[in-house]
Amino acid sequence: MLRMNPNTFTMLPGRGLLGVGGGDAIEFLQNLVSNDVEQVGADTSVYGLLLTAQGKFLHDFFIARLDERTLVLDCESDRLEDLERRLTLYRLRSDVTLTNFSDTYSVAAAFGDGALAALGLSTDPGNTVTIGDGIAMTDPRLGAMGARIIMPVADLPGVLTDLGFQQDDGAAYHAMRLSHGVPDSSADIAVDKGFPLESGLDHLNAIDFTKGCYVGQELTARTHYRGTIRKRLYRVDVDGPTPPPGSPVTLGDKPAGDMRSGQDGIAMAMLRLEYVAQSKETGEAFTAGDARLTAVAQEWFGEDAAADSP
């Protein structure tokens, strides 16, 4: 069982912050990303995706309003330049500015039984409040993931410490993430290869199926309504040494998928649904290297993902 201080925070140095400003900022992003950017305001943040025209994953990010003039994308720091480059290609003559705020603002995660209440947040994903010179939001993917805080670099640790939070080195946060089966951006989702529904991102509030067009919308909607996926990202419990990302997963002598991120006996793996159903029916374990794996359906998915097996 995962044990953690009721008020714990960890800095997320792997996250960067890209500001999107200008009079056309909302319309610009609304035409590109998978979620409804018009929802974003002082009390609401969202989780969204930038996809290829074929509906394949490129970037995921949290979209929040940093101030009255600027939206900010909480994204992967080592892929921020690629995200900025891709957005620049679409900017054309729009009144849009792109600014890297990673040197002046930091991102932290706060979690535990008392974390949301201590920050004045509800359990509703995306609920957002002002804190100091920054913001705190209930994780827009899943309330059980706690909160994300965006604040000036010099202020963030001290403000959270003053609120009674104890700093963690990151291991507990990623253990919690893995226990919920929540993907960690490109560590778990193959860039320019994976489809968002294969990773359950539709169930993590990343896609608005009622908004207008965006890049990759047609195939994403078609997959959603036809239910045509053949594999899915699962949490797996690991008996043995945690296999490194990319390790092949087999069921008997059949190739069944591959490993993604993991630590301390819990990991993520992309698995073919037909073999998940077979494993569930027969009790046979998956294997990867010297480890035996058991697929666990994520609670937030609402039902056993093996039910989607063709």
Secondary structure, DSSP 8 states (H G I E B T S, - for coil): -----SSEEEE-TTEEEEEEESTTHHHHHHTTSSS-GGG-BTTB-EEEEEE-TTS-EEEEEEEEEEETTEEEEEEEGGGHHHHHHHHHHHHTTSS-EEEE-TTTEEEEEEESTTHHHHTT--SSTTBEEEETTEEEEE-SS-GGG-EEEEEETTTHHHHHHHTT-EE--SHHHHHHHHHHT---GGGTS-TTT--GGGGTGGGGT---TTS---TTHHHHHHHHHHT---EEEEEEEEESS---TT-EEEETTEEEEEEEEEETTEEEEEEEHHHHHHHHHH---EEETTEEEEEE--GGGSS-GGGG--
